[in-house]
C-alpha cells in the first residue's frame, strides 16, 4: 500500500495554523501550573503531567481530585476518561484520512490532538488538505506553549495575567464559530449546526462541557447517517 | 490546606497519562471495524460542524452580551473575509476590549 503524503511542507502548513491556536493555550498552561504548584506537584511532575496528558480540562479535573484527597488509581483514570471522552470522537473522525499515512505516523500524530487543532485539521481536510503531516504540525506549537505555560505557572504562579481579561477563554469558541461560518456551504449543512447546538446545550446542563461536545458530535453524526442518501447526494 | 500527596503519585499520573492516550487512540482504532458506507461518510462530514456549533452554543449560553458580541464578530468577520483564523482573533480582541471597558 502506498502511503499518503507526509511531508515537511504539510507539517509547516499545520505548524503555522498551530501558532494561532497556541497563544491562548499559554494562558491556560499558566493557570494549570499555578494549580499544580498549589497542589504540591512540583516542577518535574507538573511538566511530565502536561507532556503526557496534554489536555487542560482533564489535568485540572485530576488535580482537583488529588486536592480533595479522593485520588486512587481508579478515580484518576475515570476522571481523565470522562473529561477526554470527546477525543474518541475526534480521533474516529480523523481515521479515514489519517490512516492513509500508516500507523507509525498516524498514532504519534494523535498524541498531539487537541480541541482547537482537531477543528483546524477537519477544516483543512474539507478544503482538500492531502498532507497527513498537517495534524502533527498543528499540535507542536500548542504543546510547546502548554509546557512553557505550565513551567511559568509553577515558578511564577502569583504574577499571572487573568486569562479571562485577555479573552483567552473565548479562543476555542471563537475559533469554532469562525471556522463553522466558513464551512457552512449549503442549506443542508445548517442541519448539523442546529442539531449540534441543541444537543450540546441539553447535555452540558447536566454533564458539563466535555460531554456537551460528545453529544453535539454524536447527534450531528447520527442524524446525518440516518438521513443520508446513497453516494452522489451532497450534504 | 491540601492533603499530603499520596505516595502512589507517580503511578496515578501514569494512569492518568495512559487514560489520556487511550482516548486519543481508541476512536481511531475502533474505526477499522466500521465498514465504509455512505451513511458513515455522511456522519463523518457532519461531525465537525455539529461540534463547532455545540462549542459555540455552550459558550453563548454560559456567557452574556460580551461573549455574544465577540462570537458574533468572529462569525461576521469570517463570513466577510473568509479568513477564519483572523476572524477568531478579532472575536477574542472584541471580548478583551469589552472586558477592559468593564462589560
Interface residues (C-beta under 8 A of the other chain):
Chain A: X17 X20 X24 X38 X39 X40 X41 X45 X48 X49 X52 X53 X54 X55 X58 X59 X62 X66 X67 X69 X71 X72 X73 X76 X77 X79 X80 X81 X84 X85 X86 X87 X88 X89 X90 X91 X92 X93 X94 X95 X96 X98 X99 X106 X107 X110 X111 X113 X115 X119 X122 X123 X126 X164 X165 X166 X167 X168 X170 X171 X172 X173 X174 X175 X176 X177 X178 X179 X180 X181 X182 X183 X184 X189 X191 X192 X193 X194 X195 X196 X197 X198 X199 X200 X201 X204 X209 X212 X213 X215 X216 X217 X219 X220 X221 X222 X223 X224 X225 X226 X227 X228 X229 X230 X231 X233 X235
Chain B: X2 X3 X4 X5 X6 X8 X9 X10 X11 X12 X13 X15 X16 X17 X18 X19 X20 X21 X22 X23 X24 X25 X26 X27 X28 X30 X31 X32 X36 X38 X39 X40 X41 X42 X43 X44 X45 X46 X47 X48 X49 X50 X51 X52 X53 X54 X55 X56 X57 X58 X59 X60 X61 X63 X67 X70 X71 X74 X75 X76 X77 X78 X79 X82 X84 X85 X87 X88 X89 X91 X92 X93 X94 X95 X96 X99 X100
